[in-house]
Amino acid sequence: MKIQVSCFATLSKYNPPDGYLEVEDGATPAHILDKLSIPRDEVKIVFVNGQNSGKEVVLKENDRVGIFPAIGGG
């Protein structure tokens, strides 16, 4: 199934070339992190369809996944 994936800030280098990723049924955001070789300890927040979801929610066809690192500031 096809999922739209957007990686933000320091994780943007992991974005799939066309913004979409083909994954198997039952895939979770954790599967996407593995497939894109994103170190899990660099990921702070995962959104699915605009909702903070965590890494273990089961994805559906055409879901939109946003992956964010910890962002510092001050």
N, CA, C and O of each residue as an XYZ file, in Angstrom:
296
protein
N       0.849     -1.174      0.000
C       0.000      0.000      0.000
C       0.889      1.229      0.000
O       2.042      1.168      0.427
N       0.363      2.333     -0.472
C       1.137      3.560     -0.607
C       0.817      4.519      0.542
O      -0.344      4.780      0.856
N       1.893      5.039      1.160
C       1.800      5.965      2.287
C       2.585      7.221      1.927
O       3.675      7.133      1.361
N       2.037      8.385      2.252
C       2.765      9.641      2.064
C       3.620      9.884      3.302
O       3.118      9.822      4.424
N       4.904     10.159      3.108
C       5.831     10.324      4.225
C       6.553     11.664      4.094
O       7.093     11.989      3.036
N       6.554     12.442      5.186
C       7.301     13.698      5.247
C       8.161     13.685      6.497
O       7.665     13.527      7.612
N       9.464     13.856      6.290
C      10.410     13.948      7.394
C      10.826     15.415      7.511
O      11.105     16.062      6.501
N      10.868     15.933      8.720
C      11.075     17.359      8.925
C      12.403     17.660      9.606
O      13.006     16.809     10.261
N      12.835     18.912      9.425
C      14.045     19.461     10.051
C      15.251     18.577      9.736
O      15.521     18.286      8.570
N      15.970     18.152     10.763
C      17.202     17.389     10.541
C      16.947     16.003      9.947
O      17.887     15.340      9.510
N      15.697     15.562      9.926
C      15.367     14.258      9.347
C      14.984     14.352      7.879
O      14.717     13.325      7.254
N      14.948     15.555      7.308
C      14.484     15.730      5.931
C      15.330     14.951      4.918
O      14.849     14.626      3.832
N      16.564     14.655      5.260
C      17.428     13.888      4.350
C      16.921     12.467      4.130
O      17.368     11.790      3.205
N      15.991     12.005      4.970
C      15.433     10.665      4.845
C      14.137     10.620      4.032
O      13.580      9.541      3.831
N      13.650     11.766      3.561
C      12.406     11.780      2.787
C      12.510     10.855      1.579
O      13.534     10.838      0.894
N      11.445     10.078      1.313
C      11.454      9.279      0.086
C      11.481     10.233     -1.123
O      10.929     11.330     -1.043
N      12.103      9.840     -2.220
C      12.282     10.744     -3.364
C      11.014     11.433     -3.858
O      11.048     12.629     -4.149
N       9.910     10.724     -3.961
C       8.687     11.350     -4.457
C       7.683     11.642     -3.341
O       6.551     12.038     -3.615
N       8.098     11.447     -2.072
C       7.226     11.710     -0.936
C       6.315     10.555     -0.569
O       5.527     10.661      0.371
N       6.413      9.446     -1.304
C       5.565      8.284     -1.030
C       6.431      7.053     -0.807
O       7.542      6.937     -1.323
N       5.882      6.150     -0.025
C       6.587      4.913      0.274
C       5.604      3.759      0.149
O       4.468      3.854      0.613
N       6.031      2.683     -0.470
C       5.222      1.474     -0.588
C       5.548      0.582      0.607
O       6.707      0.229      0.823
N       4.526      0.217      1.382
C       4.707     -0.634      2.565
C       3.701     -1.777      2.541
O       2.696     -1.719      1.832
N       3.979     -2.804      3.313
C       3.093     -3.959      3.383
C       1.886     -3.650      4.285
O       1.947     -2.764      5.137
N       0.810     -4.383      4.086
C      -0.355     -4.262      4.961
C       0.074     -4.537      6.393
O       0.899     -5.418      6.637
N      -0.477     -3.793      7.336
C      -0.140     -3.966      8.745
C       1.080     -3.168      9.182
O       1.491     -3.241     10.340
N       1.666     -2.399      8.250
C       2.846     -1.603      8.588
C       2.500     -0.513      9.589
O       1.364     -0.042      9.652
N       3.498     -0.121     10.370
C       3.365      0.945     11.364
C       4.414      2.018     11.058
O       5.303      1.784     10.240
N       4.329      3.185     11.697
C       5.398      4.166     11.537
C       6.773      3.593     11.891
O       7.772      3.990     11.290
N       6.843      2.671     12.852
C       8.118      2.045     13.183
C       8.704      1.308     11.980
O       9.918      1.322     11.774
N       7.837      0.660     11.180
C       8.302     -0.002      9.958
C       8.875      1.019      8.981
O       9.877      0.755      8.316
N       8.240      2.177      8.896
C       8.728      3.231      7.998
C      10.105      3.703      8.438
O      10.990      3.892      7.604
N      10.293      3.897      9.737
C      11.603      4.315     10.238
C      12.672      3.307      9.824
O      13.754      3.687      9.378
N      12.365      2.031      9.975
C      13.321      0.993      9.599
C      13.579      0.992      8.091
O      14.725      0.896      7.650
N      12.515      1.099      7.313
C      12.635      1.057      5.852
C      13.460      2.228      5.319
O      14.192      2.081      4.340
N      13.341      3.393      5.965
C      14.091      4.572      5.536
C      15.424      4.727      6.272
O      16.139      5.707      6.062
N      15.757      3.770      7.128
C      17.009      3.777      7.916
C      17.126      5.018      8.801
O      18.203      5.598      8.934
N      16.003      5.416      9.402
C      15.993      6.552     10.324
C      16.257      6.018     11.728
O      15.506      5.171     12.210
N      17.307      6.496     12.392
C      17.569      6.047     13.760
C      16.402      6.415     14.687
O      16.030      7.584     14.786
N      15.840      5.432     15.350
C      14.659      5.663     16.199
C      14.919      6.673     17.307
O      14.008      7.399     17.705
N      16.147      6.730     17.809
C      16.433      7.671     18.891
C      16.472      9.125     18.408
O      16.517     10.042     19.228
N      16.456      9.345     17.093
C      16.414     10.702     16.560
C      14.982     11.200     16.349
O      14.773     12.380     16.068
N      13.998     10.309     16.481
C      12.598     10.659     16.236
C      11.907     10.961     17.555
O      11.909     10.140     18.472
N      11.313     12.150     17.641
C      10.615     12.562     18.859
C       9.099     12.412     18.720
O       8.433     11.931     19.636
N       8.554     12.829     17.559
C       7.101     12.842     17.364
C       6.769     12.241     15.999
O       7.458     12.498     15.011
N       5.699     11.434     15.958
C       5.180     10.899     14.711
C       3.703     11.261     14.623
O       2.923     10.979     15.533
N       3.338     11.885     13.520
C       1.940     12.213     13.250
C       1.430     11.317     12.128
O       2.140     11.061     11.156
N       0.194     10.844     12.270
C      -0.489     10.143     11.191
C      -1.771     10.912     10.922
O      -2.624     11.056     11.797
N      -1.890     11.403      9.698
C      -3.048     12.200      9.282
C      -3.296     13.378     10.227
O      -4.437     13.688     10.568
N      -2.203     14.026     10.641
C      -2.297     15.229     11.467
C      -2.511     14.989     12.949
O      -2.678     15.943     13.709
N      -2.508     13.739     13.374
C      -2.717     13.399     14.785
C      -1.449     12.761     15.361
O      -0.845     11.890     14.734
N      -1.055     13.198     16.551
C       0.085     12.586     17.227
C      -0.270     11.133     17.508
O      -1.216     10.858     18.246
N       0.478     10.204     16.928
C       0.052      8.803     16.973
C       1.032      7.851     17.624
O       0.634      6.772     18.063
N       2.279      8.208     17.699
C       3.275      7.243     18.158
C       3.736      6.374     17.009
O       3.346      6.581     15.860
N       4.565      5.407     17.327
C       5.228      4.615     16.291
C       4.574      3.263     16.012
O       5.015      2.544     15.115
N       3.532      2.905     16.761
C       2.991      1.553     16.634
C       1.571      1.477     16.066
O       1.002      0.387     16.010
N       0.987      2.593     15.645
C      -0.351      2.561     15.065
C      -0.283      1.883     13.693
O       0.670      2.097     12.943
N      -1.286      1.069     13.365
C      -1.323      0.397     12.067
C      -1.804      1.386     11.010
O      -2.832      2.044     11.172
N      -1.041      1.474      9.930
C      -1.334      2.428      8.863
C      -2.305      1.850      7.852
O      -2.435      0.635      7.707
N      -2.996      2.767      7.143
C      -3.925      2.393      6.087
C      -3.494      3.063      4.787
O      -2.754      4.047      4.802
N      -3.953      2.532      3.679
C      -3.670      3.091      2.352
C      -3.903      4.597      2.347
O      -4.918      5.070      2.858
N      -2.971      5.350      1.775
C      -3.033      6.807      1.612
C      -2.903      7.606      2.903
O      -3.151      8.812      2.898
N      -2.518      6.964      4.017
C      -2.258      7.732      5.233
C      -1.091      8.688      4.985
O      -0.237      8.439      4.133
N      -1.070      9.779      5.740
C       0.017     10.753      5.697
C       0.782     10.660      7.012
O       0.203     10.818      8.086
N       2.077     10.406      6.923
C       2.914     10.255      8.107
C       3.933     11.391      8.146
O       4.663     11.614      7.181
N       3.975     12.105      9.270
C       4.970     13.151      9.494
C       5.907     12.710     10.599
O       5.468     12.271     11.662
N       7.199     12.829     10.344
C       8.216     12.371     11.292
C       9.068     13.567     11.701
O       9.651     14.246     10.856
N       9.134     13.816     13.015
C       9.804     15.007     13.538
C      10.886     14.627     14.547
O      10.693     13.719     15.356
N      12.017     15.318     14.498
C      13.059     15.114     15.503
C      12.759     15.962     16.729
O      11.848     16.790     16.721
N      13.535     15.744     17.780
C      13.496     16.670     18.920
C      14.040     17.997     18.411
O      15.059     18.028     17.720
N      13.382     19.067     18.741
C      13.808     20.381     18.273
C      14.192     21.216     19.476
O      13.378     21.444     20.371
N      15.418     21.665     19.493
C      15.898     22.498     20.598
C      15.774     23.959     20.248
O      15.614     24.329     19.085
N      15.846     24.743     21.224
C      15.784     26.183     21.018
C      16.025     26.869     22.343
O      16.272     26.239     23.372
N      15.946     28.143     22.279
C      16.167     28.771     23.550
C      16.195     30.196     23.448
O      16.375     30.884     24.453
